[in-house]
Amino acid sequence: MAIVTIAEYLAYANIPANPPNINQITAALTAAGIEVEKLTQREYEADTTSPYDDGSFSPEDVMEVFNGNESFRYFTRQAPIIEVTELEYWNGTSWVSVDASNMIYTVVEKDGEIYFDARYRFHRGTENWRVTYTFDPTPPDDIKLATLMIAQYYVSIGKFAGIRNQADGEQSWTYKLEIPDEALSICARHRRF
């Protein structure tokens, strides 16, 4: 799914409605969205309609299994976090809730950080911890801007230099990776740990 809509791209690029190259724009938006998700190691979606809250976000539920590394903190793959419903560790035979072990932890929603207040450790192991949480996949405005910049590069600046393959008839485009520096800088600020 594209991070930005075609209407947002047309407004950003100052293009009137119903352009003749709508298929190329759609392909560029899809490619740009995929690239932004790779660069930030996060998932986003453009559709923000939801039965949650006032419709301003669309939470996603995740059960994330990770390796313990003897640190007292862990950063989830997705952020911001709306709610952590369960934090568990594998004791060798079953999953044990951290709450049942009196290991108090705090969640920093904006950053997706979970840490133990009393400096307990995520004991070392392979896939021996798991956290179930809800995150907000709504892309921040600067991520939308980075996506728009990359898509515009694919459509305009890279019309010929950026196209690796082009087919006529059903119109198919494949782009090589040359991302504007400002878009790279924005994505770097949102990159997950």
N, C-alpha and C positions, 0 to 999 in steps of 0.2 A: 504494500500500500504506500502511496506517495505521502510525504510529510506535508506538502502543500498542495492546494487544489489548483486546477487549471485557471480558475477565476483569479486566484491570488497571483499566479504567475503572470497572467495577462495584465493585471493592474501594475505589478512590479515592473514589467518590461514595457509598459505603456503601449500595449497592442490592443486594437479594437477586438470586440467579440467576434467569434467564428473565423479565426485566421485560417488560411488555406493549408498550413502545415501543422494542424492540430495533432496528427499522429506523431510527428516528430517531437512536438512539445510534450506530449504524454510520455513518450519513450525517454526523453531527457529528464522529466520530473521523476520517473521511476528509477532511472539510473542514478540520479543525484541523491534521491532518498536512500537508496541502498548504500551508496558511498558514505553518506553522513552516518548511517547506522554502523558501518564498519569502522569509521574513524573514531566514533564516540563509544563504541562497544555498548550501545544502548538500543532499545527498540522504541519507536515512536509511531503514532498514528495520527492521521489528519481528522478522522471522525471523532468529534468531541461530544456528540449527543449521547446521553446516558441516563438511566433511571436514577443514578446517584446524584445527590446534592441538587444543585440548580442546573445541572447539565454542563457546567463549565469544565468538567473533567470526566474521564472514562477510566476508572480504575481497572487494573488487571491483577489477577491472583497468580502467584508464583510459588512453587515449592523448589527451593534451590538447595542442592546438595553440594557441599564444599569440603576441602581438606583442612583439617586443623593444623595450625602452624606455630603453636606455642605463643601466639600474640593474644593480648586481651581485647583486641578489636578486630572487626571484620567489616568490610565494605561490600554491600550487595551488588549484584550485577546491574540492577535497575534502580533508578531513583528519580524523583523523590518518592519516599515511602509514605503511604497513607496510614498503614497499620501493620504491625507484626502480630500474627495470631499464634505462632508457635516457634520456639527455638528448641531444638533437640540434639542430643548426641547419641552415637551408637556405642553401647556398652559391650559389644561382642556378640550379643544374642538378640537384642531388641533396642528400639528407639526409646530414649528416656527424656522426658520433658525437663528442661532446665528449671522451670517453675517448681517442679516436684523436688528438685535438688536444692532449693533455696539459693540458687545462683542468680542474684538480682542483676539485671542488665538494663541499659538505657538505649534508646533509639534516637538518633539524630535524623529526623525525617528528610530534611533537605538534601543531605549528603548521602543518605543510605548507609549510615554507619551504625553498627551495633557494638556496644562495648560493655564489659563487666565492670560494675561500680567498684567492687572489692578486688579488682585486678585478677580475677580468676582467668584462666587461660583456655583458649580453644585448643585442647590437648591434641598433640600431633597424631596424624593418621591420614589415611586415604579415604575420601568420601565418608568421613565419620561424623560430620555435622550436617544439619539441615535446618533451614529457616523457611517458614511459610509466611508470606507477606503480600500486601496489596500495594501496587505502585501506580503512579499517575503517568500514563504514556503521552500526555499532551506535550507537544514540542514547545520549548520556550521560543520567544520571538526571535532571538538571535540565531537559533538553530534553523528556524524557518528562513531567515535571511541567508544563512550559509547555503541552504538547499536551493534557494532562488538564484544565488550567484553561480553555483555550480551548473544548474540547469540552463541558465542564460549563457554561460560559457559554451556548453554543449550545443545550444541552438544557434547562437550568433557567432562568437569569436571562433569557435571550432567548427564552423559550417563545413569546411573542407579539411582543415588541418587536424581537427579533433575527431573526425569520422574515420574509423578503422575499416568498416564495411558499410556499404550502402546498397540496398536492393530496390529496384523499381517494381511497380505493380502493386504488391501488398505493402510497400514502404516499410523497410526494416533498417534500423540504424544500430550500429555498435560503436561505442566511444572508447577512446584510449584515455587513460587517467592523466589529466593535467588540471589540477584544481587550483583556483585562485588562492594566493597566499592569505588573504583576509578570511576566506572560508576555512582554510586549514587552521588558522589561529582561533577562530570561533569554536571549531570542533575540538581542538586541543583543550579548551577550557571545560568542555563537557565530557571529556574522556573518562570512562570508568577505570578504576584501579585494577 
